[in-house]
């Protein structure tokens, strides 16, 4: 992945093993950390969003980006030794705290997709003072349903016996994407699905199995959601298998500080399937922290962060109470 800003990979040693962290941007700016879904890394989970020029400009203008990969999910990763213990979701969240300490970071903005959204939400519950906001895409918060648990067990057995075989890839693609972009006998797969399929073939199946077992053993954190002390913005595709879980999560969050955006004709991975749908809600959310789009970018006057579209006083966090009322925004698919 080639980016116009200096890109650096760090291998951070934690008490629960090594983690690859890819950093780009100005280190003096506030930190935004990302965490991908199962079997993905920052390339396969977030490049669609960061390749969207308007989203990239507002994020890189305001943040230094720290892409965290689940253990063994980075590009060209080696197989984790079988002697290493299987990590729990609590271990994975504790890793994040150690990573922030390594980089000398205090409170950070968090962006996660599905399993990654669960890890970051749990991190925000356990380390409340270290999170200033959550941007969650098709998040999980409950223990696995019987359907999900069974599907995950099938994938676990296949990964153990066959590795990253065709059936595992199909199950994962069903988890990530809507039927419309996965194609059919008459309609070919979209480019984004084909690219994801290729990237899945590069994963080390024993490492994926480890993350899958952690996520399949996750506890329900619904009761901890009301204790969150930060604002939350949730995106979910209406065709996501975790759509109702996102609705449940929204119902448990403090309504004064959370917002829900449902994206029509979209699966779980909104960051890849319909990243443009995230732009306007994301900009309104960031306005609540005083962040803004750089004036040198040519943007649509409809953009809430366009300097010509709003008065300066609207950049203050106090003015954003109205914007962060619980909302249910349906964004239609592009025709």
C-alpha positions, 0 to 999 in steps of 0.5 A, a space after each residue: 500500500 503506497 501512501 503519500 505520507 511517510 509510512 513506518 512499520 513497528 514491531 511492538 513487544 508486549 507482555 502478550 506477544 509481538 504486534 505490528 503497528 503501521 504508522 503514518 502522519 504527523 506524530 505531533 497530531 492526535 492519534 487515531 488507532 484502527 483495528 480490523 476484522 477477522 483475517 484482515 489487516 489494515 490494507 484489506 480492511 481500511 484502504 477503501 476508506 483511506 483511498 477516498 480523497 475526502 476521507 483521507 484528507 480530513 483524517 490525515 489533516 487531523 490525526 496521526 494514524 496508527 494501524 494495529 494488526 491482530 497478532 500475525 495478521 500483518 503483511 508477510 507475517 510468519 506463523 506464530 509458534 504453537 508454543 505461544 498461548 492463545 490470547 483472549 479478547 482481554 489479552 488483546 485489549 491489554 496489548 493495545 494499552 501497552 502499544 499506546 505506552 510504547 508510542 507515548 500516547 495518552 487518549 486516542 480516537 479509535 476506529 474498528 470493524 466488527 471483531 476489531 470494533 469489539 476489541 476497541 469497545 472493550 478497550 474503551 470500557 477497561 481503559 476509559 481515560 485512554 479513549 476520546 471517541 469510538 468509530 465502529 463499523 458493524 460492531 459486536 458487543 454480545 457473546 456469539 449467537 448459536 449461528 455465529 458460534 457454529 459458523 466460527 467452529 466450522 471455520 476453525 476446523 477448516 483452518 486447522 485441517 485445510 488452511 485458508 481454503 476456498 470454503 473458508 474464504 467464501 464464509 469470510 467474504 459472506 461475513 464482510 460483503 453484501 450479496 450484491 458485490 459478491 456476485 453470482 453465476 450471472 454477475 461477476 464479483 466486484 473488484 473489491 471482493 476479488 482483491 479481498 479474496 487475494 489478500 485472504 490467500 496471504 494470511 497464515 491460517 494458524 494465526 487467523 485461527 488464534 484470532 478466531 478462537 479469541 473472538 468466538 470466546 468473547 463475553 457479552 459486554 452490553 452492560 459495560 456500554 453505558 459506562 463508556 465516557 466517550 462519544 460513539 459513531 456506529 456504521 452498519 450495513 443493512 445486509 450485514 449479518 451483524 446488523 441487529 447486533 449493531 442495533 442492540 449496541 446502539 440501544 445500550 449506549 448513552 443516547 446523548 453521545 452516540 449516533 447510528 448510521 445504517 447504510 443501504 445495500 451494504 454488508 459489514 465492511 462499509 470501509 471497503 464496500 461503500 466508504 463514501 457513505 461514511 464521509 458526511 457522518 464522520 465529518 459531523 462527528 469529528 466536528 464535535 472535537 473541533 476537527 476540520 477539513 483543511 481549506 486547501 482541499 476543494 470540497 463540495 459545499 455540502 460537506 459539513 467540514 467545508 470551511 465555507 459551509 459553516 460558521 467558525 463557532 460551530 467548530 466548538 465541541 459544545 455546539 455539537 450536542 444536537 449533532 450527536 443525538 441518537 439518529 438513524 440515518 439511512 444512506 441510499 446506495 449510489 445508483 
